[in-house]
Amino acid sequence: MDEKAVGQLASASPADKSLEQIVEESHYLDHLKKVNDVFYDQIRIADQKAAYLFTFMLAFLVSSADGRGAFSAERYLSEPWPLALASGILGVAVLTTLFSAIMVVLPRNAANGTSLYWGAWGSNRARFIEANSTGDPQFLTREYLGNVDNLSAIARRKFMFVGIAFRGLMVAVAAYVLLLALK
């Protein structure tokens, strides 16, 4: 169906639409609902990965003298330069992983939240009531589409930081092995 036909269908009143058109529209709305659910799950997965990375890094710092030593000025002054370099790389990698994991789970405010976002409900409540009273057939589609756009942006940002955190973890592991090998 071309763009003009979609626009005509969207502007038609429910009484003017055939049963086929209504069913077709519901398939698109069902798809948007599914995409919304999938993106929400992906955001939750990103948060879980960040929590695991953060917990692992904290446990490493607490349990490893070499990990804690990477944040000691004494190590850099008293150790030979290869050990100091490996410690510096380890320290930067650990901090990168920790801060990236924190950035994943920091709360975000959507600038243009829909009625599906609790933080924007106050500004969307009246629009919802008006759409309900007028029977706006496209309201739900617009709301889900806007929410999917917001969730997509949030998921992209979260997974960018998850990726940085995982890379930091890999560098930290490599630096730790190098540090152990040099001792």
PLY file of the C-alpha trace (Angstrom):
ply
format ascii 1.0
element vertex 183
property float x
property float y
property float z
element edge 182
property int vertex1
property int vertex2
end_header
0.00 0.00 0.00
1.44 3.38 -0.95
1.82 6.36 1.40
-1.21 8.19 0.00
-3.47 5.19 0.57
-2.18 4.82 4.13
-2.96 8.50 4.78
-6.47 8.14 3.38
-7.05 5.02 5.45
-5.83 6.74 8.61
-8.08 9.74 8.03
-11.16 7.67 7.25
-13.73 7.32 9.97
-14.22 3.83 11.44
-17.60 3.57 9.69
-15.97 4.15 6.26
-13.43 1.36 6.72
-13.92 -2.17 5.51
-13.37 -5.12 7.80
-10.15 -5.89 5.87
-8.80 -2.39 6.54
-9.58 -2.60 10.24
-7.93 -6.03 10.52
-4.88 -4.76 8.60
-4.58 -1.79 10.96
-4.82 -4.05 13.99
-1.95 -6.15 12.64
0.23 -3.04 12.50
-0.75 -2.06 16.03
-0.11 -5.62 17.23
3.32 -5.46 15.62
4.09 -2.15 17.33
3.05 -3.64 20.66
5.38 -6.59 20.08
8.28 -4.29 19.12
7.57 -2.24 22.25
7.76 -5.40 24.41
10.95 -6.62 22.71
12.71 -3.26 23.16
11.61 -3.11 26.79
13.07 -6.60 27.35
16.31 -5.59 25.66
16.61 -2.59 27.97
16.13 -4.87 30.96
18.82 -7.24 29.60
21.26 -4.33 29.20
20.62 -3.33 32.82
21.23 -6.92 33.98
24.49 -7.17 32.03
25.67 -3.90 33.53
24.80 -5.12 37.02
26.83 -8.31 36.48
29.82 -6.37 35.15
29.68 -3.89 38.01
29.41 -6.67 40.61
32.27 -8.61 39.03
34.54 -5.56 38.97
33.78 -4.67 42.58
34.41 -8.27 43.68
37.69 -8.22 41.76
38.80 -5.00 43.46
37.86 -6.30 46.91
39.46 -9.73 46.50
42.61 -8.89 44.53
45.60 -7.12 46.00
46.87 -6.49 42.47
43.52 -4.95 41.54
43.58 -2.64 44.54
47.26 -1.94 43.93
46.44 -0.45 40.55
45.03 2.52 42.46
48.03 2.97 44.73
50.60 5.66 43.93
53.23 3.56 45.72
53.04 0.88 43.02
53.88 3.38 40.31
56.80 4.82 42.25
58.37 1.59 43.52
57.71 -1.02 40.81
59.63 -1.43 37.53
58.00 0.36 34.58
56.50 -2.81 32.94
54.59 -3.60 36.16
53.58 0.03 36.57
52.36 0.15 32.97
50.34 -3.07 33.38
48.88 -1.68 36.63
47.97 1.57 34.92
46.22 -0.24 32.09
44.42 -2.42 34.64
43.29 0.62 36.64
41.99 2.47 33.59
40.19 -0.65 32.32
38.55 -1.29 35.70
37.39 2.34 35.98
36.13 2.29 32.39
34.11 -0.86 33.10
32.69 0.50 36.36
31.72 3.89 34.98
30.26 2.41 31.79
28.17 -0.02 33.84
26.91 2.89 35.93
26.01 4.83 32.77
23.88 1.90 31.61
21.64 1.96 34.65
21.42 5.71 35.23
17.82 6.87 34.90
16.91 8.66 31.72
14.19 11.21 31.06
12.47 11.06 27.71
12.10 14.53 26.23
8.98 13.55 24.33
7.46 10.78 26.40
4.20 9.17 25.38
1.29 8.08 27.53
3.05 4.70 27.87
5.87 6.30 29.87
5.02 6.89 33.52
7.24 10.00 33.67
5.24 11.71 30.94
1.78 10.63 32.06
0.99 14.01 33.62
1.37 15.78 30.29
-0.31 13.00 28.30
-3.33 12.26 30.49
-5.51 14.94 28.92
-4.53 13.86 25.39
-5.49 10.28 26.25
-8.87 11.33 27.63
-9.54 13.50 24.56
-8.55 10.70 22.15
-10.78 8.29 24.03
-13.76 10.64 23.98
-13.38 11.48 20.28
-12.59 7.91 19.26
-9.31 8.86 17.57
-8.45 5.63 15.74
-4.78 6.50 15.29
-4.04 7.60 18.86
-2.82 4.20 20.05
-0.68 3.69 16.98
0.95 7.11 17.45
1.55 6.44 21.13
3.11 3.03 20.55
5.19 4.35 17.67
6.49 7.24 19.82
7.22 4.88 22.69
9.07 2.47 20.39
11.18 5.41 19.15
12.02 6.34 22.76
12.79 2.74 23.77
14.98 2.29 20.72
17.05 5.36 21.61
17.37 4.21 25.22
18.37 0.66 24.19
20.99 1.94 21.72
22.56 4.14 24.38
22.50 1.42 27.03
24.03 -1.19 24.73
26.72 1.27 23.65
27.80 1.52 27.30
27.44 -2.26 27.80
29.81 -2.71 24.86
32.32 -0.29 26.36
32.03 -2.05 29.74
32.67 -5.47 28.15
35.68 -4.13 26.28
36.96 -2.65 29.53
36.51 -6.02 31.20
38.51 -7.75 28.45
41.33 -5.20 28.73
41.26 -5.57 32.53
41.57 -9.36 32.27
44.43 -9.07 29.77
46.22 -6.47 31.92
45.75 -8.62 35.04
47.20 -11.67 33.30
50.09 -9.54 32.06
50.62 -8.19 35.57
50.71 -11.72 36.99
53.09 -12.87 34.25
55.50 -9.99 34.93
55.73 -10.68 38.68
0 1
1 2
2 3
3 4
4 5
5 6
6 7
7 8
8 9
9 10
10 11
11 12
12 13
13 14
14 15
15 16
16 17
17 18
18 19
19 20
20 21
21 22
22 23
23 24
24 25
25 26
26 27
27 28
28 29
29 30
30 31
31 32
32 33
33 34
34 35
35 36
36 37
37 38
38 39
39 40
40 41
41 42
42 43
43 44
44 45
45 46
46 47
47 48
48 49
49 50
50 51
51 52
52 53
53 54
54 55
55 56
56 57
57 58
58 59
59 60
60 61
61 62
62 63
63 64
64 65
65 66
66 67
67 68
68 69
69 70
70 71
71 72
72 73
73 74
74 75
75 76
76 77
77 78
78 79
79 80
80 81
81 82
82 83
83 84
84 85
85 86
86 87
87 88
88 89
89 90
90 91
91 92
92 93
93 94
94 95
95 96
96 97
97 98
98 99
99 100
100 101
101 102
102 103
103 104
104 105
105 106
106 107
107 108
108 109
109 110
110 111
111 112
112 113
113 114
114 115
115 116
116 117
117 118
118 119
119 120
120 121
121 122
122 123
123 124
124 125
125 126
126 127
127 128
128 129
129 130
130 131
131 132
132 133
133 134
134 135
135 136
136 137
137 138
138 139
139 140
140 141
141 142
142 143
143 144
144 145
145 146
146 147
147 148
148 149
149 150
150 151
151 152
152 153
153 154
154 155
155 156
156 157
157 158
158 159
159 160
160 161
161 162
162 163
163 164
164 165
165 166
166 167
167 168
168 169
169 170
170 171
171 172
172 173
173 174
174 175
175 176
176 177
177 178
178 179
179 180
180 181
181 182
